[in-house]
Amino acid sequence: MVAALLTGCGAGPSAEQRRADRADFVRAGNAACERANREVAADNARPKYAQALESSVTESRGSLRSAALRLHELRGDLGESASPSIDAFLGAIDPFLSSLGQLAGAADPRARQRAATRVRRRGDALYRAARAARLDRCGRGANAIAERATFLDYRQAYIRKDDATLERIAAIDTSATGPAFFAAYRDVTRAARSQYRATGRMTPPRNLRELHRKVRRSLNRFLNTRELVTSNTTRERATVLFARFDVQFPHYQRLERRLRREINR
């Protein structure tokens, strides 16, 4: 009995051993998360239709689930050396994976954005828990995955509105003269102004926000100039304004083509 007590038989791991065990867990856990991070980053970040989004999120979820299984295995090996922060992190994984499943299965834009918000919220909780457990490579990627849904909905909304605006303008007869010309001119301006207002209600993904703002600002400057031309505008004033058009409209076109390339590549 005395010998057993002196050798520590029946006692748990020492504080030093617990620290060493947790350090091993962190190293192996970070390695598992890093592999998953690379796989998630390689998945389609710009899905152009709902099936592509579903496939992209499902693939990322599979990579993260594999990492989660490895982390749970490591937790089993850790035994009594585990800490509350490690267990809290592991407890945050399944709710996050569940939110990814909901995003993959979302059927319409409103449902997708609700699901994307849930992914961000649970991903943020997972990230904080990972930091507390010293797993600095874990808990990443939630915002990037949620942005895939934002990209899809933005792309669809932008193309739908832009195409509708072009069809509306194409149907306007701009060949008339006199009062009919100015009526058609106002109709074209109103159609383009509708485009400007609609894009203001859209939510672009983060990496397109600045370009989206530039396109809108450029269109607004051009429309502000167009709206200065009325049936009462003098010939001299019209000459100045149309010269301004010759600068503003090509600038808008260049930006808009760039945005189109970004959402279609």
C-alpha positions as CSV (number, residue, x, y, z in Angstrom):
1,M,0.0,0.0,0.0
2,V,2.8,2.4,1.0
3,A,4.7,1.6,-2.2
4,A,1.6,2.2,-4.3
5,L,1.0,5.6,-2.7
6,L,4.7,6.5,-3.2
7,T,4.6,5.7,-6.9
8,G,1.3,7.5,-7.5
9,C,-0.6,4.4,-8.6
10,G,-4.3,5.1,-8.9
11,A,-3.8,8.8,-9.4
12,G,-4.5,10.8,-12.6
13,P,-1.8,12.3,-14.8
14,S,0.4,14.9,-13.3
15,A,-0.1,18.6,-14.2
16,E,3.0,18.4,-16.3
17,Q,1.7,15.3,-18.2
18,R,-1.7,17.0,-18.7
19,R,0.1,20.0,-20.3
20,A,2.1,17.7,-22.6
21,D,-1.0,15.8,-23.6
22,R,-2.9,19.0,-24.4
23,A,0.1,20.3,-26.4
24,D,0.0,17.0,-28.5
25,F,-3.7,17.4,-29.0
26,V,-3.3,21.0,-30.2
27,R,-0.6,20.0,-32.7
28,A,-2.6,17.1,-34.1
29,G,-5.8,19.1,-34.1
30,N,-4.4,22.0,-35.9
31,A,-2.9,19.7,-38.5
32,A,-6.4,18.1,-39.1
33,C,-8.0,21.6,-39.3
34,E,-5.3,22.9,-41.7
35,R,-6.0,20.0,-44.1
36,A,-9.7,20.8,-44.0
37,N,-9.0,24.5,-44.5
38,R,-7.1,23.8,-47.7
39,E,-9.9,21.6,-49.1
40,V,-12.6,24.1,-48.2
41,A,-10.6,26.9,-49.9
42,A,-10.4,24.8,-53.1
43,D,-14.2,24.4,-53.3
44,N,-16.3,26.5,-55.6
45,A,-16.4,30.0,-54.1
46,R,-18.5,31.5,-57.0
47,P,-21.5,29.2,-57.6
48,K,-23.6,30.5,-60.4
49,Y,-26.7,28.3,-59.7
50,A,-28.3,26.7,-56.8
51,Q,-27.1,23.2,-57.5
52,A,-23.5,24.5,-57.7
53,L,-23.9,26.1,-54.3
54,E,-25.3,22.9,-52.8
55,S,-22.4,20.9,-54.2
56,S,-19.9,23.4,-53.0
57,V,-21.2,23.7,-49.4
58,T,-21.7,19.9,-49.2
59,E,-18.1,19.2,-50.2
60,S,-16.8,21.7,-47.7
61,R,-19.0,20.2,-45.0
62,G,-17.6,16.8,-45.8
63,S,-14.0,18.0,-45.3
64,L,-14.9,19.7,-42.1
65,R,-16.8,16.6,-40.9
66,S,-13.7,14.5,-41.5
67,A,-11.6,17.0,-39.4
68,A,-14.3,16.9,-36.7
69,L,-14.1,13.1,-36.5
70,R,-10.3,13.3,-36.2
71,L,-10.7,15.9,-33.4
72,H,-13.1,13.7,-31.5
73,E,-10.7,10.7,-31.8
74,L,-7.9,12.9,-30.4
75,R,-10.2,13.9,-27.6
76,G,-10.7,10.3,-26.7
77,D,-7.0,9.7,-26.6
78,L,-6.6,12.8,-24.4
79,G,-8.7,11.3,-21.6
80,E,-8.4,13.1,-18.3
81,S,-5.9,15.6,-19.7
82,A,-8.7,17.4,-21.5
83,S,-9.7,21.0,-20.5
84,P,-13.1,22.7,-20.4
85,S,-12.1,24.9,-23.3
86,I,-11.3,21.9,-25.5
87,D,-14.6,20.3,-24.7
88,A,-16.4,23.6,-25.4
89,F,-14.7,23.7,-28.8
90,L,-15.7,20.2,-29.6
91,G,-19.3,20.9,-28.5
92,A,-19.5,23.8,-31.0
93,I,-18.6,21.8,-34.0
94,D,-21.8,19.8,-34.6
95,P,-24.1,22.9,-34.5
96,F,-21.8,24.5,-37.1
97,L,-21.9,21.5,-39.3
98,S,-25.6,21.4,-39.0
99,S,-25.9,25.0,-40.2
100,L,-23.9,24.0,-43.3
101,G,-26.4,21.3,-44.1
102,Q,-29.2,23.9,-43.8
103,L,-27.3,26.2,-46.2
104,A,-26.7,23.5,-48.7
105,G,-30.4,22.6,-48.7
106,A,-31.9,26.1,-48.8
107,A,-34.3,26.4,-51.6
108,D,-34.7,30.1,-52.3
109,P,-32.8,33.4,-51.7
110,R,-34.6,34.3,-48.4
111,A,-33.9,30.8,-47.0
112,R,-30.3,31.0,-48.2
113,Q,-29.6,34.3,-46.5
114,R,-31.2,33.1,-43.2
115,A,-29.0,29.9,-43.4
116,A,-25.9,32.0,-44.3
117,T,-26.5,34.2,-41.3
118,R,-26.7,31.1,-39.1
119,V,-23.5,29.8,-40.6
120,R,-21.7,33.1,-39.8
121,R,-23.1,33.1,-36.2
122,R,-22.2,29.5,-35.4
123,G,-18.9,29.8,-37.2
124,D,-18.1,32.8,-35.1
125,A,-18.9,30.8,-31.9
126,L,-16.7,28.0,-33.2
127,Y,-13.9,30.4,-34.0
128,R,-13.9,31.9,-30.5
129,A,-14.0,28.4,-28.9
130,A,-11.1,27.3,-31.0
131,R,-9.0,30.3,-29.9
132,A,-9.8,29.6,-26.3
133,A,-8.6,26.0,-26.8
134,R,-5.4,27.3,-28.5
135,L,-6.5,25.7,-31.8
136,D,-5.5,28.6,-34.0
137,R,-6.0,26.7,-37.3
138,C,-9.5,25.6,-36.4
139,G,-12.8,27.3,-36.6
140,R,-12.0,29.1,-39.9
141,G,-13.9,29.4,-43.2
142,A,-17.5,30.0,-42.0
143,N,-17.7,33.5,-43.5
144,A,-16.1,32.3,-46.8
145,I,-18.7,29.5,-47.1
146,A,-21.6,31.9,-46.3
147,E,-20.3,34.3,-48.9
148,R,-21.0,31.7,-51.6
149,A,-24.7,32.1,-51.0
150,T,-24.4,35.8,-51.0
151,F,-22.5,35.7,-54.3
152,L,-25.1,33.4,-55.9
153,D,-28.0,35.6,-54.9
154,Y,-26.3,38.9,-55.8
155,R,-25.3,37.5,-59.2
156,Q,-28.8,36.3,-60.0
157,A,-30.4,39.6,-58.8
158,Y,-27.9,41.8,-60.7
159,I,-28.2,39.9,-64.0
160,R,-32.0,39.7,-63.8
161,K,-32.4,43.5,-63.2
162,D,-29.7,44.5,-65.7
163,D,-31.3,42.3,-68.4
164,A,-34.7,43.7,-67.6
165,T,-33.4,47.3,-67.8
166,L,-31.8,46.6,-71.2
167,E,-35.0,45.1,-72.5
168,R,-37.0,48.1,-71.2
169,I,-34.6,50.6,-72.9
170,A,-34.5,48.6,-76.2
171,A,-38.3,48.9,-76.4
172,I,-38.2,52.7,-76.3
173,D,-38.3,54.4,-79.7
174,T,-35.5,57.0,-79.6
175,S,-35.6,57.9,-83.3
176,A,-38.3,60.6,-83.0
177,T,-37.7,64.3,-82.9
178,G,-39.1,67.3,-81.0
179,P,-41.3,66.6,-78.0
180,A,-41.4,62.8,-78.7
181,F,-37.6,62.7,-78.5
182,F,-37.6,64.2,-75.1
183,A,-40.3,61.9,-73.9
184,A,-38.2,58.9,-75.1
185,Y,-35.1,60.4,-73.5
186,R,-36.9,60.7,-70.2
187,D,-38.1,57.1,-70.4
188,V,-34.5,55.9,-71.0
189,T,-33.3,57.9,-68.0
190,R,-36.1,56.6,-65.8
191,A,-35.3,53.0,-66.8
192,A,-31.6,53.5,-66.0
193,R,-32.5,55.3,-62.7
194,S,-34.6,52.2,-61.8
195,Q,-31.5,50.1,-62.3
196,Y,-29.6,52.4,-60.0
197,R,-32.2,52.1,-57.2
198,A,-32.5,48.4,-57.6
199,T,-28.7,47.8,-57.2
200,G,-28.8,49.8,-54.0
201,R,-31.0,47.2,-52.5
202,M,-28.6,44.4,-53.5
203,T,-26.1,42.8,-51.1
204,P,-22.8,42.0,-53.0
205,P,-20.3,39.6,-51.6
206,R,-17.5,41.3,-49.7
207,N,-14.9,41.0,-52.4
208,L,-17.2,42.8,-54.8
209,R,-18.6,45.5,-52.6
210,E,-16.2,48.3,-53.6
211,L,-16.6,47.5,-57.3
212,H,-20.4,47.5,-56.9
213,R,-20.2,50.9,-55.2
214,K,-18.0,52.3,-58.0
215,V,-20.5,51.1,-60.6
216,R,-23.4,52.7,-58.8
217,R,-21.5,56.0,-58.2
218,S,-20.5,56.1,-61.9
219,L,-24.1,55.4,-63.1
220,N,-25.5,58.0,-60.7
221,R,-23.1,60.7,-62.0
222,F,-24.1,60.0,-65.5
223,L,-27.8,60.0,-64.7
224,N,-27.5,63.2,-62.8
225,T,-26.1,64.8,-66.0
226,R,-28.7,63.2,-68.2
227,E,-31.5,64.6,-66.0
228,L,-30.2,68.2,-66.6
229,V,-31.2,67.9,-70.2
230,T,-34.8,69.0,-70.8
231,S,-36.8,70.5,-73.6
232,N,-35.9,74.0,-72.3
233,T,-32.1,73.4,-72.3
234,T,-30.3,75.7,-74.7
235,R,-28.2,74.4,-77.5
236,E,-25.0,75.8,-75.9
237,R,-25.9,74.1,-72.5
238,A,-26.8,70.9,-74.3
239,T,-23.4,70.8,-76.0
240,V,-21.6,71.1,-72.7
241,L,-23.8,68.3,-71.1
242,F,-23.4,65.9,-74.0
243,A,-19.6,66.5,-73.9
244,R,-19.8,65.4,-70.3
245,F,-21.8,62.3,-71.4
246,D,-18.9,61.4,-73.7
247,V,-16.7,61.1,-70.6
248,Q,-19.1,59.7,-68.0
249,F,-20.8,57.0,-69.9
250,P,-17.7,55.2,-71.2
251,H,-16.3,55.3,-67.6
252,Y,-19.5,53.6,-66.4
253,Q,-19.4,51.0,-69.2
254,R,-15.8,50.1,-68.2
255,L,-16.7,49.6,-64.6
256,E,-19.9,47.7,-65.4
257,R,-18.1,45.3,-67.8
258,R,-15.5,44.7,-65.1
259,L,-18.3,43.8,-62.7
260,R,-19.9,41.5,-65.2
261,R,-16.6,39.7,-65.7
262,E,-16.2,39.3,-62.0
263,I,-19.6,37.7,-61.5
264,N,-19.3,35.5,-64.6
265,R,-15.7,34.1,-64.2
